[in-house]
Amino acid sequence: MAGNGGIIGPCNAAAVQAEVITSITCSGSSTHTTQPATTVVQALVVAGGGGAGFYAGGGGGAGGFLTASCISVAGNTGYPITVGAGGAAGPQCASGTKGTSGSDSVAGFPSSPITSAGGGGGGGGSCTPAPVAGSQPGGSGGGGGGTGPPSGSTGGCGTACQGNDGGSGGGIPGKAGGGGGGGASVAGGDITPTGSAAGAGGNGTASNITGSCVTYAGGGGGGGAAPTSSAGGAAGSGGGGAGSDCNFTPSNNGTVNTGGGGGGNYGPGPAGSGGGAGGSGIVIIKEPKVVSASGIWQMNTVYEYVKDGNWSN
């Protein structure tokens, strides 16, 4: 029996603070304030996906994908967070224009700052032997633009540990297509040697930080070109947009809050208003449950635990 009226009992764990998972989805800057008892956090940081190119345009590269655990923080403290916006698609014009790269996402923890690079914009193709507009590097690289012929451009480079390279665009007479944008797990696909299909977007990477398995950072598919051209490239899993075929469909935007790259566009026409835009990124912060486990208990606390059936020997 302790002199102050306490009692030495078993080391029963009492919850001090519940687990909290915060998804920050609005593009731009904000502040995340930790709970009072939090000392470490886990984080997922996905940047904005790149926009696709125009006219047999390359697919946009996925935003960079990074995770970290055991990040040291102080309780009841605000930390700066930035969620990257998706890049704009290359606008319609007589020849090709490349897409805009996505913006970086940042989790500004002083002990372990995390910056994911925006996805690279897809390259623009060309309907003449004029040079194509090159793809861009990023978290994952944008796909190269196609032309028919001589040849398209190569895909942009991805960032190590964040994503992969984009695929190469190209063409043969009458058929052309862009390369697929790179994804977090897989590089973007090249146009097929026969020009029958544009490059597929690279697949993204799954995370279960929220308790559910969700795939992020998929690359956009490349766009086809010419009336007898290649089919549009397939979307990469994880929010990538599909590339358009010669009927202008689907040419999708990357999915918001996944960092998916936009799908490449076919070319001028009723729906030929440019390729797909990149999807915005996301930052997810997981604060673990905090418990205390003291062997010293006040007698009235022991009484309440026994009465409720929560006291173990």
Rosetta silent file (secondary structure, phi, psi, omega in degrees, C-alpha in Angstrom):
SEQUENCE: MAGNGGIIGPCNAAAVQAEVITSITCSGSSTHTTQPATTVVQALVVAGGGGAGFYAGGGGGAGGFLTASCISVAGNTGYPITVGAGGAAGPQCASGTKGTSGSDSVAGFPSSPITSAGGGGGGGGSCTPAPVAGSQPGGSGGGGGGTGPPSGSTGGCGTACQGNDGGSGGGIPGKAGGGGGGGASVAGGDITPTGSAAGAGGNGTASNITGSCVTYAGGGGGGGAAPTSSAGGAAGSGGGGAGSDCNFTPSNNGTVNTGGGGGGNYGPGPAGSGGGAGGSGIVIIKEPKVVSASGIWQMNTVYEYVKDGNWSN
SCORE:     score description
SCORE:     0.000 S_00000001
   1 L     0.000  126.484  178.806    0.000    0.000    0.000 S_00000001
   2 L   -75.020  150.226 -176.802    1.458    3.347   -0.998 S_00000001
   3 L   -65.444  -22.181 -177.305    1.661    6.059    1.654 S_00000001
   4 L   -93.372   12.961  178.566   -0.446    8.499   -0.362 S_00000001
   5 L    93.076    3.769  177.633   -3.428    6.204   -0.544 S_00000001
   6 E   -85.628  179.682  179.041   -2.451    4.586   -3.842 S_00000001
   7 E  -141.961  141.916  177.935   -2.072    0.878   -4.496 S_00000001
   8 E   -83.703  117.991 -177.550    0.471   -1.098   -6.502 S_00000001
   9 L  -127.407 -173.536  178.887   -1.453   -2.958   -9.165 S_00000001
  10 L   -68.423  160.123 -178.975   -0.914   -4.624  -12.556 S_00000001
  11 L   -80.991   70.908  177.087    0.389   -2.619  -15.486 S_00000001
  12 L   -76.295  132.826  179.545   -2.960   -2.029  -17.100 S_00000001
  13 L   -84.479  126.129  178.089   -2.737    0.175  -20.183 S_00000001
  14 E  -111.861  127.620 -179.080   -5.057    3.150  -20.148 S_00000001
  15 E   -65.472  131.350  176.569   -5.718    5.008  -23.419 S_00000001
  16 E  -103.285  -35.857 -174.041   -4.578    8.623  -23.358 S_00000001
  17 E  -151.813  130.829 -178.191   -5.144    9.545  -27.018 S_00000001
  18 L   -75.931  158.343  173.540   -6.904    7.789  -29.869 S_00000001
  19 L   -64.966  138.124  178.645   -5.349    7.066  -33.261 S_00000001
  20 E  -131.854  129.961  176.627   -6.003    9.879  -35.732 S_00000001
  21 E  -117.800  120.838 -176.630   -5.587    9.731  -39.518 S_00000001
  22 E  -115.009  120.870  175.681   -5.743   13.069  -41.339 S_00000001
  23 E  -101.801  119.632 -179.138   -6.077   13.293  -45.147 S_00000001
  24 E  -103.916  113.516 -169.047   -5.124   16.716  -46.507 S_00000001
  25 L  -116.340  -16.496 -177.776   -6.635   17.092  -49.969 S_00000001
  26 L   -77.641  126.655  179.235   -6.921   20.789  -50.798 S_00000001
  27 L   -63.033  140.744 -179.538   -4.199   21.972  -53.177 S_00000001
  28 E   113.807 -167.929 -173.871   -1.950   24.642  -51.699 S_00000001
  29 E   -95.679  144.084  176.456   -0.475   25.371  -48.281 S_00000001
  30 E  -154.532 -175.598  179.417   -1.973   24.559  -44.887 S_00000001
  31 E  -130.295  133.920  173.549   -0.922   23.581  -41.368 S_00000001
  32 E  -107.604  123.340  179.554   -1.354   20.264  -39.577 S_00000001
  33 E  -103.256  124.964 -179.005   -1.413   20.469  -35.779 S_00000001
  34 L   -73.556  159.334  174.284   -0.543   17.321  -33.860 S_00000001
  35 L   -71.400  159.583 -173.967   -2.486   16.093  -30.842 S_00000001
  36 L   -57.463  -36.130 -175.202   -1.033   16.941  -27.399 S_00000001
  37 L   -95.623    3.747 -177.310    0.430   13.469  -26.675 S_00000001
  38 L   -75.400  132.178  176.288    1.781   12.750  -30.170 S_00000001
  39 L  -123.080  -21.087  176.435    5.550   12.223  -30.448 S_00000001
  40 E  -138.818  152.094  176.770    5.859   10.291  -33.733 S_00000001
  41 E  -137.419  164.874  172.128    3.822   10.157  -36.943 S_00000001
  42 E  -116.592  146.812 -176.441    3.627    8.206  -40.195 S_00000001
  43 E  -142.112  147.262  168.934    3.104   10.014  -43.503 S_00000001
  44 E  -120.946  128.631 -177.389    2.215    9.455  -47.149 S_00000001
  45 E  -129.150  114.484 -179.327    3.099   12.311  -49.532 S_00000001
  46 E  -120.598  128.094 -178.864    1.944   12.229  -53.181 S_00000001
  47 L   -84.241  171.186  177.203    2.623   15.133  -55.561 S_00000001
  48 L   -69.409  143.146  178.911    0.409   16.432  -58.360 S_00000001
  49 L   -77.848  157.276  179.750    0.379   14.473  -61.619 S_00000001
  50 L   -80.696  149.871  174.738    1.616   15.911  -64.899 S_00000001
  51 L   -78.012  153.959 -177.980   -0.642   17.120  -67.690 S_00000001
  52 L   -85.179  160.828  176.168   -0.670   15.267  -71.016 S_00000001
  53 L   -84.049  171.325 -177.204    0.602   16.527  -74.348 S_00000001
  54 L  -111.627  146.863  179.144   -1.466   17.383  -77.416 S_00000001
  55 L    64.686   91.455 -171.377   -1.648   15.670  -80.834 S_00000001
  56 L    54.180   40.320 -173.583   -0.485   12.097  -80.298 S_00000001
  57 L   -73.288  148.622  174.561    0.554   13.525  -76.972 S_00000001
  58 L   -71.895  148.250  176.461    2.450   11.643  -74.315 S_00000001
  59 L   -69.594  151.186  177.633    0.641   10.789  -71.092 S_00000001
  60 L   -72.569  143.266  177.100    1.392   12.813  -67.988 S_00000001
  61 L   -76.338  148.639  178.346    3.743   11.309  -65.433 S_00000001
  62 L   -69.519  152.099  173.773    2.427   10.484  -61.972 S_00000001
  63 L   -66.571  152.459  179.436    3.318   12.656  -59.020 S_00000001
  64 L   -57.242  143.001 -177.129    6.114   11.448  -56.776 S_00000001
  65 E  -120.112  117.415  179.350    5.085    8.848  -54.162 S_00000001
  66 E  -136.708  143.490  173.545    6.875    8.794  -50.794 S_00000001
  67 E  -128.812  155.908  177.035    6.124    7.257  -47.391 S_00000001
  68 E  -153.654  147.866  177.613    7.860    7.596  -44.044 S_00000001
  69 E  -129.095  167.313  178.560    7.336    6.246  -40.522 S_00000001
  70 E    55.113   41.743  176.160    8.645    7.079  -37.057 S_00000001
  71 E   -81.856  122.441 -178.157    8.884   10.792  -37.840 S_00000001
  72 E   -74.707  130.605  178.212    9.671   12.665  -34.608 S_00000001
  73 L  -139.296  168.834  173.339    7.281   15.508  -33.795 S_00000001
  74 L  -105.300  143.522  179.096    6.211   17.602  -30.814 S_00000001
  75 L   -68.133  149.375  177.046    2.689   17.425  -29.440 S_00000001
  76 L    55.083   43.448 -177.984    0.247   20.262  -30.029 S_00000001
  77 L  -128.103  139.567  179.067    2.502   21.773  -32.711 S_00000001
  78 E   -89.878  136.079  179.618    1.628   23.020  -36.188 S_00000001
  79 E  -125.069  138.829 -176.910    3.607   21.776  -39.189 S_00000001
  80 E   -73.690  136.030  179.106    3.450   23.213  -42.748 S_00000001
  81 E  -128.541  138.590  174.106    1.861   21.023  -45.412 S_00000001
  82 E  -128.304  127.503  174.995    1.646   21.610  -49.164 S_00000001
  83 E  -104.686  122.140 -176.645   -0.533   19.549  -51.501 S_00000001
  84 L   -74.602  138.926  175.506    0.601   19.810  -55.123 S_00000001
  85 L   -80.789  155.665  174.829   -1.854   20.699  -57.875 S_00000001
  86 L   -73.888  152.505  179.806   -2.061   18.684  -61.080 S_00000001
  87 L   -79.955  150.828  178.719   -0.424   20.085  -64.207 S_00000001
  88 L   -75.275  150.510  177.165   -2.424   21.564  -67.077 S_00000001
  89 L   -76.314  155.884  174.715   -2.715   19.690  -70.367 S_00000001
  90 L   -64.164  129.965 -176.669   -1.038   20.948  -73.522 S_00000001
  91 L   -72.785  159.273  178.676   -3.524   23.241  -75.340 S_00000001
  92 L   -65.827  137.765  175.408   -4.865   22.547  -78.821 S_00000001
  93 L  -158.668  179.708 -176.533   -2.772   23.933  -81.662 S_00000001
  94 L   -65.394  -34.281  177.813   -1.771   23.072  -85.209 S_00000001
  95 L  -121.582 -158.206 -173.694    1.105   20.923  -84.001 S_00000001
  96 L   -89.308  146.687  171.206    2.020   19.469  -80.633 S_00000001
  97 L  -131.564  140.928 -177.935    2.366   21.194  -77.287 S_00000001
  98 L   -81.839  156.903  176.652    3.634   19.518  -74.162 S_00000001
  99 L   -77.991  163.673  178.573    1.728   19.278  -70.899 S_00000001
 100 L   -89.231  140.560  177.899    2.655   21.176  -67.742 S_00000001
 101 L   -68.660  151.497  175.722    4.351   19.329  -64.906 S_00000001
 102 L   -72.490  168.220 -179.506    2.503   18.838  -61.616 S_00000001
 103 L   -95.293  153.018 -179.624    3.437   20.696  -58.437 S_00000001
 104 L   -67.622  150.693  168.090    5.412   19.278  -55.506 S_00000001
 105 E  -112.279  142.059 -173.825    3.775   18.078  -52.285 S_00000001
 106 E  -137.502  135.013  168.353    5.609   18.706  -49.006 S_00000001
 107 E  -112.558  108.289 -169.325    5.279   17.565  -45.393 S_00000001
 108 L   -89.067   59.300  174.637    7.415   20.043  -43.470 S_00000001
 109 L   -84.194  119.535 -175.224    8.486   18.080  -40.398 S_00000001
 110 L   -55.893  -34.708 -177.973   11.845   19.580  -39.295 S_00000001
 111 L   -72.677  -30.276 -177.565   13.208   16.202  -38.182 S_00000001
 112 L  -151.691   72.521  179.842   12.336   14.505  -41.493 S_00000001
 113 L   -64.389  141.967 -177.673   11.066   16.851  -44.224 S_00000001
 114 E  -124.801  123.499  177.335    9.412   15.033  -47.138 S_00000001
 115 E  -127.146  118.007  175.153    9.158   16.499  -50.638 S_00000001
 116 E   -99.510  133.165 -176.576    7.539   14.570  -53.484 S_00000001
 117 L   -81.183  139.006  176.568    8.248   15.900  -56.981 S_00000001
 118 L   -60.215  148.088  179.731    5.422   16.802  -59.323 S_00000001
 119 L   -66.738  147.671 -179.165    4.831   14.456  -62.266 S_00000001
 120 L   -74.521  142.258  176.563    6.412   15.369  -65.592 S_00000001
 121 L   -69.688  144.405  179.198    4.290   16.821  -68.380 S_00000001
 122 L   -74.529  149.424  179.509    3.730   14.643  -71.427 S_00000001
 123 L   -74.410  154.685  177.164    5.393   15.528  -74.729 S_00000001
 124 E   -97.062  142.269  178.995    3.442   16.916  -77.686 S_00000001
 125 L   -87.110 -171.323 -178.900    3.313   15.174  -81.045 S_00000001
 126 E  -149.464  141.621  177.784    3.404   16.630  -84.536 S_00000001
 127 L   -91.970    5.074  178.082    1.465   16.061  -87.745 S_00000001
 128 L  -131.407  174.826  175.461    4.491   17.060  -89.841 S_00000001
 129 L   -69.879    6.810  178.759    8.189   16.195  -89.759 S_00000001
 130 L   -64.802  155.343 -179.851    8.634   19.206  -87.490 S_00000001
 131 L   -59.458  143.202  175.260   10.221   18.524  -84.095 S_00000001
 132 L   -82.736  160.697  177.009    7.906   17.279  -81.385 S_00000001
 133 E   -85.094  120.367 -172.128    7.638   19.033  -78.034 S_00000001
 134 L   -65.262  153.108  175.258    9.702   17.029  -75.575 S_00000001
 135 L   -74.326  174.450 -175.973    8.408   15.363  -72.431 S_00000001
 136 L  -127.666  149.511  176.483    9.489   16.467  -68.985 S_00000001
 137 L   -76.423  168.419  178.244   11.072   14.775  -65.967 S_00000001
 138 L   177.417 -161.433  174.063    9.353   14.615  -62.591 S_00000001
 139 L   -52.698  -51.425  160.092    8.361   12.310  -59.750 S_00000001
 140 L  -120.762  146.220 -175.679    7.498   10.044  -62.657 S_00000001
 141 L   -78.537  149.783  175.180    8.430   11.197  -66.156 S_00000001
 142 L   -73.496  154.569  177.895    5.947   12.238  -68.819 S_00000001
 143 L   -74.925  152.014  178.786    5.504   10.119  -71.933 S_00000001
 144 L   -74.631  150.744  177.975    7.134   11.172  -75.202 S_00000001
 145 L   -77.133  154.281  179.878    5.085   12.741  -77.997 S_00000001
 146 L  -104.844  164.405  175.815    4.361   10.864  -81.209 S_00000001
 147 E  -157.525  164.851 -177.816    4.609   11.850  -84.850 S_00000001
 148 L  -147.116  110.556  -38.237    4.204   10.109  -88.133 S_00000001
 149 L   -85.598 -170.450   18.278    6.984    9.929  -89.247 S_00000001
 150 L   -82.007  -67.412 -177.348    9.989   10.423  -88.615 S_00000001
 151 L  -148.279  161.439  179.948   10.054    9.587  -84.899 S_00000001
 152 L   -89.924 -167.817 -179.388    8.699   10.746  -81.593 S_00000001
 153 L  -103.844  156.472  177.780   10.412   11.838  -78.426 S_00000001
 154 L   -77.010  162.341  179.157   11.615    9.724  -75.542 S_00000001
 155 L   -75.045  158.200  177.352    9.923    9.766  -72.168 S_00000001
 156 L   -76.678  157.345 -178.419   11.014   11.978  -69.302 S_00000001
 157 L   -80.141  141.294  172.616   13.055   10.632  -66.418 S_00000001
 158 L   -87.436  169.304  179.678   11.471    9.727  -63.089 S_00000001
 159 L   -96.641  131.266 -178.520   12.938   10.529  -59.671 S_00000001
 160 L   -54.015  136.521  178.175   14.662    7.718  -57.787 S_00000001
 161 L    70.125    4.147  178.804   12.557    6.204  -54.984 S_00000001
 162 L  -122.026  -30.664 -175.247    9.524    8.252  -56.096 S_00000001
 163 L  -172.915 -163.587 -173.963    8.540    7.051  -59.554 S_00000001
 164 L  -134.481  170.183 -178.560    9.583    5.805  -62.980 S_00000001
 165 L   -72.071  155.748  171.494   10.427    7.013  -66.492 S_00000001
 166 L   -81.220  161.342  179.007    7.860    7.793  -69.159 S_00000001
 167 L   -85.875  167.632 -178.153    7.574    5.708  -72.337 S_00000001
 168 L   -91.182  138.191  172.000    8.651    6.731  -75.822 S_00000001
 169 L   -91.357  172.323  178.893    6.280    8.016  -78.489 S_00000001
 170 E   174.733 -161.842 -179.656    6.749    7.484  -82.208 S_00000001
 171 E   177.943  160.919  169.736    5.064    6.505  -85.420 S_00000001
 172 E  -124.339  165.990 -177.729    5.085    4.892  -88.837 S_00000001
 173 L   -51.588  123.775  177.395    3.284    6.326  -91.876 S_00000001
 174 L    87.257  -10.652 -179.763   -0.397    6.669  -91.039 S_00000001
 175 E  -139.306  136.595  179.765   -0.046    5.574  -87.451 S_00000001
 176 E  -156.441  164.194  177.762    1.393    7.369  -84.464 S_00000001
 177 E  -172.406  158.096  178.237    1.024    7.626  -80.741 S_00000001
 178 L   -89.006  161.893  175.230    2.478    9.030  -77.577 S_00000001
 179 L   -80.998  157.707  178.190    4.270    7.163  -74.839 S_00000001
 180 L   -78.674  148.287  174.937    2.638    6.460  -71.513 S_00000001
 181 L   -72.987  147.230  179.374    3.482    8.493  -68.425 S_00000001
 182 L   -68.931  151.663  176.163    5.483    6.757  -65.742 S_00000001
 183 L  -116.535  172.349 -176.700    3.826    5.463  -62.573 S_00000001
 184 L   -63.241  -30.614 -178.553    5.065    4.966  -59.021 S_00000001
 185 L  -106.457  -27.196 -172.183    5.622    1.217  -59.551 S_00000001
 186 L  -135.353  142.622  176.441    5.978    0.783  -63.329 S_00000001
 187 L   -69.293  155.360  175.814    7.515    2.801  -66.166 S_00000001
 188 L   -66.684  148.710 -178.191    5.293    4.189  -68.891 S_00000001
 189 L   -82.185  150.684  174.251    4.848    2.013  -71.970 S_00000001
 190 L   -82.062  158.041  170.109    6.315    2.746  -75.419 S_00000001
 191 L   -60.640  146.705  179.844    4.162    2.921  -78.544 S_00000001
 192 L   -66.576  151.310 -177.947    3.941   -0.531  -80.147 S_00000001
 193 L   -57.194  -31.129 -179.969    6.385   -1.182  -83.020 S_00000001
 194 L   -87.124   -3.964 -178.311    3.493   -1.378  -85.514 S_00000001
 195 L    74.457   14.693 -177.162    1.916    1.805  -84.180 S_00000001
 196 L   -76.109  -19.732  179.782   -1.282   -0.081  -83.339 S_00000001
 197 E  -150.526  137.144  173.842   -1.456    1.258  -79.791 S_00000001
 198 L   -70.474  167.051 -176.696   -0.045    4.213  -77.902 S_00000001
 199 L   -70.033  141.727  177.670    1.907    3.573  -74.732 S_00000001
 200 L   -81.524  149.999  174.737    0.054    2.617  -71.559 S_00000001
 201 L   -70.568  146.113  178.361    0.484    4.578  -68.355 S_00000001
 202 L   -72.920  145.409 -179.102    2.601    2.973  -65.670 S_00000001
 203 L   -72.430  153.568  179.722    0.817    1.527  -62.660 S_00000001
 204 L   -88.763 -164.529 -176.972    0.898    3.228  -59.272 S_00000001
 205 E  -124.290  140.089 -177.951    1.655    1.950  -55.770 S_00000001
 206 E   -88.715  149.057  175.719   -0.784    0.869  -53.064 S_00000001
 207 E  -138.283  143.312  176.410   -0.795    2.161  -49.483 S_00000001
 208 L  -115.787   27.540 -177.388   -2.854    1.059  -46.457 S_00000001
 209 L   -59.459  -28.519 -179.754   -2.004    4.025  -44.238 S_00000001
 210 L   -87.849   -4.454 -174.415   -5.741    4.769  -43.847 S_00000001
 211 L    98.943  -14.759  174.483   -6.609    1.159  -43.019 S_00000001
 212 L  -118.142  145.071 -179.214   -7.854    0.534  -46.556 S_00000001
 213 L   -81.602  115.417 -178.400   -5.634   -0.419  -49.480 S_00000001
 214 E  -126.978  136.362  179.642   -5.643    2.470  -51.986 S_00000001
 215 E   -97.903  133.583 -178.367   -3.458    2.822  -55.090 S_00000001
 216 E  -123.811  165.390  167.454   -1.929    6.200  -55.911 S_00000001
 217 L    61.248   57.110  172.246    0.317    7.765  -58.574 S_00000001
 218 L   -95.416  146.429 -179.703   -0.625    6.049  -61.837 S_00000001
 219 L   -82.664  155.898  177.362    0.636    7.388  -65.168 S_00000001
 220 L   -83.591  147.155  177.632   -1.543    8.653  -68.014 S_00000001
 221 L   -75.731  151.951  177.496   -1.880    6.747  -71.280 S_00000001
 222 L   -74.496  156.769  178.725   -0.497    8.176  -74.511 S_00000001
 223 L   -94.994  149.229  176.387   -2.750    9.598  -77.225 S_00000001
 224 E   -85.463 -176.141  177.269   -3.128    8.233  -80.744 S_00000001
 225 E  -160.790  156.766  177.961   -3.120   10.206  -84.013 S_00000001
 226 L    74.483  148.737 -174.680   -4.323   10.113  -87.650 S_00000001
 227 L   -57.979  -28.274  179.178   -7.629    8.581  -88.872 S_00000001
 228 L  -109.993   32.673 -166.994   -6.162    5.082  -89.079 S_00000001
 229 L   -84.068 -173.925  175.208   -3.978    5.523  -86.031 S_00000001
 230 L   -65.003  155.721  170.921   -3.096    3.723  -82.884 S_00000001
 231 E   -73.927  156.671  176.783   -5.571    3.246  -80.080 S_00000001
 232 L   -66.575  149.843 -179.549   -5.181    5.440  -77.053 S_00000001
 233 L   -72.659  145.094  179.174   -2.946    4.131  -74.296 S_00000001
 234 L   -68.788  150.981  177.732   -4.507    2.503  -71.237 S_00000001
 235 L   -73.987  144.408  172.849   -4.541    4.361  -67.941 S_00000001
 236 L   -77.819  140.134  178.221   -2.125    3.352  -65.231 S_00000001
 237 L   -61.830  141.402 -177.239   -3.795    2.071  -62.033 S_00000001
 238 L   104.538   29.018  172.314   -3.799    4.670  -59.313 S_00000001
 239 L    97.417    4.063  177.357   -5.630    7.543  -60.952 S_00000001
 240 L   -69.576  150.469  176.897   -3.985    7.850  -64.363 S_00000001
 241 L   -91.364  147.431  178.008   -6.118    9.082  -67.264 S_00000001
 242 L   -79.737  145.098  176.496   -6.604    7.002  -70.429 S_00000001
 243 L   -77.037  156.258 -178.387   -5.291    8.341  -73.740 S_00000001
 244 L   -85.016  155.137  171.409   -7.680    9.159  -76.588 S_00000001
 245 L   -97.932 -165.689 -176.298   -8.119    7.229  -79.816 S_00000001
 246 L   -74.613   -3.391  173.549   -8.873    8.739  -83.222 S_00000001
 247 L   -99.293   12.456  176.533  -12.461    9.396  -82.112 S_00000001
 248 L    72.786   12.855 -178.567  -11.173   11.696  -79.360 S_00000001
 249 L  -121.484  145.330   -0.972  -12.217    9.368  -76.572 S_00000001
 250 L   -94.920  -27.174 -178.598  -11.577    9.092  -73.741 S_00000001
 251 L    45.199   68.582 -173.407   -8.597   11.422  -73.053 S_00000001
 252 L   -91.983  152.737  169.952   -9.283   11.585  -69.346 S_00000001
 253 L   -72.744  154.666  169.409   -7.932   13.803  -66.618 S_00000001
 254 L   -66.005  148.946 -177.700   -5.926   12.216  -63.838 S_00000001
 255 L   -72.295  135.614 -179.671   -8.043   11.500  -60.751 S_00000001
 256 L   -62.213  146.871  176.500   -7.947   14.165  -58.049 S_00000001
 257 L    61.054   26.415  171.864   -6.007   13.416  -54.860 S_00000001
 258 L  -123.513  -16.455 -173.628   -4.170   10.467  -56.394 S_00000001
 259 L    73.696   19.927 -179.282   -1.363   12.253  -58.255 S_00000001
 260 L   -72.405  145.045  177.514   -2.428   10.493  -61.470 S_00000001
 261 L   -80.060  152.592  178.497   -1.115   11.731  -64.825 S_00000001
 262 L   -76.256  153.715  178.474   -3.450   13.003  -67.553 S_00000001
 263 L   -83.303  141.290 -178.717   -4.237   10.999  -70.681 S_00000001
 264 L   -69.613  152.442 -177.043   -2.778   12.116  -74.046 S_00000001
 265 L   -99.032  159.063  177.526   -5.003   13.608  -76.746 S_00000001
 266 L   -75.496  -66.608 -176.089   -5.531   12.589  -80.384 S_00000001
 267 L   170.826 -169.172 -176.706   -5.519   15.867  -82.272 S_00000001
 268 L   -59.074  144.157  179.054   -7.573   18.718  -83.720 S_00000001
 269 L   160.442 -175.782 -176.796  -11.278   18.133  -83.970 S_00000001
 270 L   -54.268  -38.953 -179.866  -14.649   18.694  -82.279 S_00000001
 271 L  -108.106    9.776 -175.191  -13.392   17.377  -78.963 S_00000001
 272 L   -82.851   69.016 -176.198   -9.726   18.098  -79.554 S_00000001
 273 L  -101.786   19.537 -178.575   -9.284   20.684  -76.842 S_00000001
 274 L   113.426  172.238  179.538   -6.021   19.321  -75.518 S_00000001
 275 L   -80.524 -168.540  179.268   -5.040   16.323  -73.458 S_00000001
 276 L   -84.985  146.337  176.020   -6.044   15.441  -69.913 S_00000001
 277 L   -80.486  156.885  176.795   -4.896   17.442  -66.901 S_00000001
 278 L   -75.925  152.861  177.078   -2.998   15.824  -64.067 S_00000001
 279 L   -82.288  146.455  178.264   -4.711   14.875  -60.823 S_00000001
 280 L   -66.677  161.637 -179.610   -3.917   16.756  -57.628 S_00000001
 281 L   -89.211 -164.800 -179.028   -1.820   15.122  -54.916 S_00000001
 282 E  -158.536  150.402  171.184   -2.525   14.255  -51.292 S_00000001
 283 E  -127.666  126.420  179.144   -0.785   14.211  -47.892 S_00000001
 284 E  -120.575  129.731 -179.476   -1.933   11.717  -45.238 S_00000001
 285 E  -120.728  127.761 -179.537   -0.663   11.851  -41.652 S_00000001
 286 E  -113.296  118.620  176.067   -1.242    9.037  -39.168 S_00000001
 287 E  -102.725  121.862 -174.625   -0.866    9.724  -35.444 S_00000001
 288 L   -73.129  160.554  173.503   -0.765    6.478  -33.428 S_00000001
 289 L   -61.941  139.382  179.327   -2.808    5.661  -30.373 S_00000001
 290 E  -115.460  131.713 -179.048   -1.012    6.744  -27.192 S_00000001
 291 E  -128.403  160.698  171.591   -1.357    4.776  -23.949 S_00000001
 292 E  -118.718  151.837 -177.079    0.016    4.951  -20.411 S_00000001
 293 L  -142.985   67.272  178.881    0.946    1.913  -18.350 S_00000001
 294 L   -89.455  142.135  175.850    1.727    2.854  -14.753 S_00000001
 295 L   -86.011    0.134 -179.449    1.691    0.221  -12.000 S_00000001
 296 E  -105.101  123.548 -176.369    0.603    2.826   -9.417 S_00000001
 297 E  -127.223  142.367  170.761   -3.143    3.376   -9.127 S_00000001
 298 E   -73.126  146.662 -174.654   -5.278    5.508   -6.883 S_00000001
 299 H   -61.881  -38.436  178.950   -7.678    3.424   -4.776 S_00000001
 300 H   -66.562  -29.929  176.135  -10.785    5.117   -6.196 S_00000001
 301 H   -68.450  -42.478  176.719   -9.475    4.331   -9.718 S_00000001
 302 H   -58.378  -44.705 -179.292   -9.004    0.666   -8.748 S_00000001
 303 H   -58.216  -45.619 -178.270  -12.567    0.593   -7.421 S_00000001
 304 H   -65.777  -40.138  179.569  -13.977    1.975  -10.693 S_00000001
 305 H   -65.846  -43.498  178.774  -11.985   -0.498  -12.818 S_00000001
 306 H   -62.455  -44.616 -178.818  -13.059   -3.479  -10.618 S_00000001
 307 H   -60.510  -37.199 -178.663  -16.688   -2.355  -10.687 S_00000001
 308 L   -86.227   -1.298 -179.985  -16.607   -2.132  -14.495 S_00000001
 309 L    75.620   23.392 -177.311  -14.877   -5.514  -14.836 S_00000001
 310 L  -108.645   11.415 -179.002  -11.699   -3.983  -16.315 S_00000001
 311 L  -100.032  118.729 -179.789   -9.210   -4.894  -13.565 S_00000001
 312 L  -107.967  144.946 -178.282   -6.978   -7.868  -14.463 S_00000001
 313 L   -88.148    0.000    0.000   -4.763   -9.769  -12.027 S_00000001
